[in-house]
Amino acid sequence: GTSRSLNDEAVAEIYRIKKEYPRMNATQIHERLVQESFIPATVSVDSVQRFIRHNDLKAARDPNLRDRKAYEEDAFGKIWQADTCYLPYITENGHSRRVYCIMIIDDHSRLLVGGGLFYNDNAYNFQKVLKNAIAAYGIPDKL
């Protein structure tokens, strides 16, 4: 029931690291343990991963930890992000045409506030999507 490759000092350091940095993954912990000479470089990352898994040290199991998204705002409507996706060509009346999907998403809630399918990826079509989004959800602080 104990790890043969991780000594008591390394185990104590893993517990300390996971308490101080709960989002640090096993690969990063392994690198730190090797750099600080708690374990030799010959000890595999799998050993650290297995130890963390068997001792319920994974951050995802902590109900008090909130999922953190990069650059996430703290409220709805602070930032909207827009992008265009190129969809496959469709054939209509014998003509093959590219279809574009223009979408606007709220940064905080990840709600799709606007979107549409168009034959042209241009400012006019984006403005139509933006106008509909603003009509439905109000003006965002940033776009």
QUIGIGI-V955097 format. One line per field, one symbol per residue. phi: phi as a letter, one per 20 degrees, with the letter a starting at -180 (. if undefined). psi: psi as a letter, one per 20 degrees, with the letter a starting at -180 (. if undefined). A space follows every 10 residues. Layout:
phi->???
psi->???
//
This chain:
phi->.cefedffff ffffffffff cfefeffffg gffffemfcf fffefgffgf ffffdldfff eefeeefddf mfeebfnfcd dcbddeeffc dclndecfdd ddcccfffem ffeaaadbec ebffffffff fffffecnef fcc
psi->jrphiorhgg ghhgggghgh mhiprhghgg gghghjkhqq iipqhhgggg gggijljphh ioiippppqp kpriqqjgpq qqrpporrqq ppkippqqpp opqpqphgik poiqrrprip nrhghghggg ghghhhirpr hq.
//
